[in-house]
């Protein structure tokens, strides 16, 4: 079971939401509902599944419903219909006491504009949630100091928010959210008010922090580059509805519709796509089983000028060139062992295309993609690197000798 299950979540803004909801269920569009009732459909039948420990990014343009959605999860906004299940328990059915406990112990939120109390010190801001819960001062300050150390703000405990840079203020906001040790961190465009350089640094720090804490993070953004960098999975919203859910590579290589394709058109793919997304399945010769003639037959069938060679466990041995195989066959040789070029470029499946470009440029051979035990998973012809950068899938990329 997923940690959070969102089922058919709908939010309609206006004094008579049930009246507008009835029209929605009759099939009327958002525009028609607005024209007839004056009510705005913020979310419509949103269903998502979020796993424990993942960074789940919800993104879309302004007005897509992403901030409304994240506020429905902790009921800062009350949904009109649907369910939000946390470990099978419907958050929308919680009474006031249960909701308060949820916000204090299970979920915490980091806001875009930091939301710090200007008259309180950094330490007091971080400890504020524990203070509200009645935790003794010595205990809450000890915890607050620990989290300030975690986010790199040791020594700033007695400073006030106005004395801190934007990035430092956001670190305080993150430390405050983490001080209650919540399972789930809701982050509503937390870095969008920061300068680009500071924003990039904060993204890196969040990723580093997540490797240590392994929280479930639901991150809201309108920035696709940010979503692709941070998200284990991404949900793209449009007009209050989910258009696509997937990993960065899935969204870039298989957009659900023209809207997503347009959204991703200008993305720097070299920093998102990996070797796995552009590699091709190889036909190989096997040492100890195949000889030069068998390898030549394979090359002829595939239209190749060379072929990769593996052992019986499919571990890479090297590469055999057609001209070498022809000469060996004419001399009656039956073994591949002494014919193999062993200095071939290799990479791991999760290597970014950005790192493969100089490798492809400096070698005449395709790049071999290997697992941890040097088993050959696939090959990347040089032209496939360029095809991946241009937005073409592995199936669309032309095959190249090798």
TADAMO-V220682 format. One record per residue. N is the residue number from 0. OMEGA is omega in radians with two decimals (none if undefined). Layout:
n=N omega=OMEGA
n=N omega=OMEGA
This chain:
n=0 omega=3.07
n=1 omega=3.11
n=2 omega=-3.13
n=3 omega=3.04
n=4 omega=3.08
n=5 omega=-3.03
n=6 omega=3.03
n=7 omega=-3.09
n=8 omega=-3.12
n=9 omega=3.06
n=10 omega=3.10
n=11 omega=-3.12
n=12 omega=3.14
n=13 omega=-3.05
n=14 omega=-3.11
n=15 omega=-3.03
n=16 omega=-3.11
n=17 omega=3.08
n=18 omega=3.11
n=19 omega=3.13
n=20 omega=3.11
n=21 omega=3.12
n=22 omega=3.09
n=23 omega=-3.12
n=24 omega=3.03
n=25 omega=3.07
n=26 omega=3.13
n=27 omega=3.14
n=28 omega=3.08
n=29 omega=-3.12
n=30 omega=3.13
n=31 omega=3.10
n=32 omega=3.12
n=33 omega=-3.11
n=34 omega=-3.06
n=35 omega=-3.00
n=36 omega=-3.04
n=37 omega=-3.14
n=38 omega=3.14
n=39 omega=3.08
n=40 omega=-3.12
n=41 omega=3.09
n=42 omega=-3.12
n=43 omega=3.03
n=44 omega=3.12
n=45 omega=3.08
n=46 omega=-3.14
n=47 omega=3.08
n=48 omega=-3.05
n=49 omega=-3.08
n=50 omega=3.09
n=51 omega=3.04
n=52 omega=-3.14
n=53 omega=2.97
n=54 omega=-3.08
n=55 omega=-3.08
n=56 omega=3.03
n=57 omega=-3.06
n=58 omega=3.12
n=59 omega=3.11
n=60 omega=3.08
n=61 omega=-3.13
n=62 omega=-3.11
n=63 omega=3.12
n=64 omega=-3.04
n=65 omega=3.13
n=66 omega=3.05
n=67 omega=-3.11
n=68 omega=-3.08
n=69 omega=3.11
n=70 omega=3.03
n=71 omega=-3.09
n=72 omega=3.07
n=73 omega=3.05
n=74 omega=2.87
n=75 omega=2.93
n=76 omega=-3.13
n=77 omega=3.10
n=78 omega=3.09
n=79 omega=-3.13
n=80 omega=3.09
n=81 omega=-3.12
n=82 omega=2.94
n=83 omega=-3.07
n=84 omega=3.03
n=85 omega=-3.04
n=86 omega=3.07
n=87 omega=-3.11
n=88 omega=-3.07
n=89 omega=3.13
n=90 omega=-3.08
n=91 omega=3.12
n=92 omega=-3.10
n=93 omega=3.02
n=94 omega=-3.05
n=95 omega=-3.13
n=96 omega=3.13
n=97 omega=3.13
n=98 omega=3.11
n=99 omega=3.12
n=100 omega=3.09
n=101 omega=-3.08
n=102 omega=-3.10
n=103 omega=-2.96
n=104 omega=-3.04
n=105 omega=-3.09
n=106 omega=3.01
n=107 omega=-3.03
n=108 omega=3.03
n=109 omega=-3.01
n=110 omega=-3.14
n=111 omega=-3.06
n=112 omega=3.01
n=113 omega=3.10
n=114 omega=-3.14
n=115 omega=3.10
n=116 omega=-2.98
n=117 omega=-3.08
n=118 omega=3.12
n=119 omega=3.11
n=120 omega=3.09
n=121 omega=3.14
n=122 omega=-3.13
n=123 omega=3.09
n=124 omega=-3.11
n=125 omega=-3.08
n=126 omega=-2.98
n=127 omega=-3.13
n=128 omega=3.11
n=129 omega=3.08
n=130 omega=3.12
n=131 omega=3.14
n=132 omega=3.13
n=133 omega=3.12
n=134 omega=-3.13
n=135 omega=-3.03
n=136 omega=-3.09
n=137 omega=-3.12
n=138 omega=-3.09
n=139 omega=3.12
n=140 omega=3.08
n=141 omega=3.12
n=142 omega=3.14
n=143 omega=3.11
n=144 omega=3.13
n=145 omega=-3.10
n=146 omega=3.03
n=147 omega=3.06
n=148 omega=-3.12
n=149 omega=-3.12
n=150 omega=3.02
n=151 omega=-3.11
n=152 omega=3.04
n=153 omega=-3.12
n=154 omega=-3.13
n=155 omega=-3.02
n=156 omega=-3.05
n=157 omega=3.11
n=158 omega=3.08
n=159 omega=-3.09
n=160 omega=-3.10
n=161 omega=-3.13
n=162 omega=-3.06
n=163 omega=3.03
n=164 omega=3.13
n=165 omega=3.13
n=166 omega=3.11
n=167 omega=3.09
n=168 omega=3.13
n=169 omega=3.04
n=170 omega=3.09
n=171 omega=3.11
n=172 omega=3.11
n=173 omega=3.12
n=174 omega=3.11
n=175 omega=3.13
n=176 omega=-3.09
n=177 omega=-3.03
n=178 omega=3.09
n=179 omega=-3.10
n=180 omega=-3.11
n=181 omega=3.04
n=182 omega=-2.98
n=183 omega=3.12
n=184 omega=3.09
n=185 omega=-3.06
n=186 omega=-3.06
n=187 omega=-3.11
n=188 omega=-2.99
n=189 omega=-3.06
n=190 omega=-3.00
n=191 omega=3.13
n=192 omega=-3.07
n=193 omega=3.04
n=194 omega=-3.05
n=195 omega=-3.11
n=196 omega=3.12
n=197 omega=3.12
n=198 omega=3.13
n=199 omega=3.12
n=200 omega=-3.14
n=201 omega=3.08
n=202 omega=3.13
n=203 omega=-3.14
n=204 omega=3.10
n=205 omega=3.12
n=206 omega=3.12
n=207 omega=3.13
n=208 omega=-3.12
n=209 omega=3.10
n=210 omega=3.13
n=211 omega=-3.01
n=212 omega=-3.12
n=213 omega=3.06
n=214 omega=2.94
n=215 omega=-3.06
n=216 omega=3.03
n=217 omega=-2.92
n=218 omega=-3.13
n=219 omega=3.09
n=220 omega=2.99
n=221 omega=-3.04
n=222 omega=-3.09
n=223 omega=3.12
n=224 omega=3.12
n=225 omega=3.13
n=226 omega=-3.11
n=227 omega=-3.13
n=228 omega=-2.99
n=229 omega=-2.89
n=230 omega=2.87
n=231 omega=2.99
n=232 omega=-3.07
n=233 omega=2.98
n=234 omega=3.12
n=235 omega=-3.14
n=236 omega=3.02
n=237 omega=3.12
n=238 omega=3.06
n=239 omega=-3.13
n=240 omega=3.11
n=241 omega=3.13
n=242 omega=-3.13
n=243 omega=3.01
n=244 omega=3.12
n=245 omega=3.04
n=246 omega=3.11
n=247 omega=-3.10
n=248 omega=3.13
n=249 omega=-3.11
n=250 omega=3.14
n=251 omega=-3.04
n=252 omega=-3.12
n=253 omega=3.12
n=254 omega=-3.04
n=255 omega=-3.11
n=256 omega=-3.11
n=257 omega=3.13
n=258 omega=3.13
n=259 omega=3.12
n=260 omega=3.09
n=261 omega=3.14
n=262 omega=-3.01
n=263 omega=-2.99
n=264 omega=-3.03
n=265 omega=-3.13
n=266 omega=3.02
n=267 omega=-3.03
n=268 omega=-3.10
n=269 omega=-3.13
n=270 omega=-3.12
n=271 omega=-3.10
n=272 omega=-3.11
n=273 omega=3.11
n=274 omega=-3.12
n=275 omega=-3.04
n=276 omega=-3.10
n=277 omega=-3.09
n=278 omega=3.11
n=279 omega=3.13
n=280 omega=-3.06
n=281 omega=2.84
n=282 omega=-2.98
n=283 omega=2.93
n=284 omega=-3.07
n=285 omega=3.09
n=286 omega=3.12
n=287 omega=3.11
n=288 omega=-3.10
n=289 omega=3.04
n=290 omega=-3.12
n=291 omega=-3.12
n=292 omega=3.10
n=293 omega=3.12
n=294 omega=3.11
n=295 omega=3.11
n=296 omega=3.11
n=297 omega=3.13
n=298 omega=3.14
n=299 omega=-3.14
n=300 omega=-3.06
n=301 omega=-3.10
n=302 omega=-3.06
n=303 omega=3.06
n=304 omega=3.10
n=305 omega=-3.14
n=306 omega=3.08
n=307 omega=-3.11
n=308 omega=3.14
n=309 omega=3.02
n=310 omega=-3.05
n=311 omega=3.05
n=312 omega=3.12
n=313 omega=3.04
n=314 omega=-3.08
n=315 omega=3.02
n=316 omega=3.14
n=317 omega=-3.05
n=318 omega=3.14
n=319 omega=3.12
n=320 omega=-3.08
n=321 omega=-3.09
n=322 omega=3.09
n=323 omega=-3.13
n=324 omega=3.13
n=325 omega=3.14
n=326 omega=-3.14
n=327 omega=3.14
n=328 omega=3.14
n=329 omega=3.12
n=330 omega=3.06
n=331 omega=3.12
n=332 omega=-3.09
n=333 omega=-3.09
n=334 omega=3.10
n=335 omega=-2.93
n=336 omega=-3.04
n=337 omega=-3.06
n=338 omega=-2.93
n=339 omega=2.93
n=340 omega=-3.01
n=341 omega=-3.14
n=342 omega=3.13
n=343 omega=-3.12
n=344 omega=3.13
n=345 omega=3.08
n=346 omega=3.07
n=347 omega=-3.06
n=348 omega=-3.10
n=349 omega=3.09
n=350 omega=3.13
n=351 omega=3.10
n=352 omega=3.13
n=353 omega=-3.13
n=354 omega=-3.11
n=355 omega=-3.07
n=356 omega=3.13
n=357 omega=3.11
n=358 omega=3.13
n=359 omega=-3.09
n=360 omega=-3.03
n=361 omega=3.13
n=362 omega=3.10
n=363 omega=-3.09
n=364 omega=2.96
n=365 omega=3.12
n=366 omega=3.10
n=367 omega=3.13
n=368 omega=-3.03
n=369 omega=3.00
n=370 omega=-3.07
n=371 omega=-3.12
n=372 omega=3.10
n=373 omega=3.01
n=374 omega=-3.08
n=375 omega=-3.14
n=376 omega=-3.10
n=377 omega=3.09
n=378 omega=3.13
n=379 omega=2.99
n=380 omega=-3.11
n=381 omega=-3.13
n=382 omega=-3.14
n=383 omega=3.06
n=384 omega=3.12
n=385 omega=3.12
n=386 omega=3.11
n=387 omega=3.11
n=388 omega=-3.12
n=389 omega=3.08
n=390 omega=3.11
n=391 omega=-3.12
n=392 omega=3.12
n=393 omega=-3.11
n=394 omega=-3.10
n=395 omega=-3.08
n=396 omega=3.11
n=397 omega=3.09
n=398 omega=-3.10
n=399 omega=3.12
n=400 omega=-3.11
n=401 omega=none
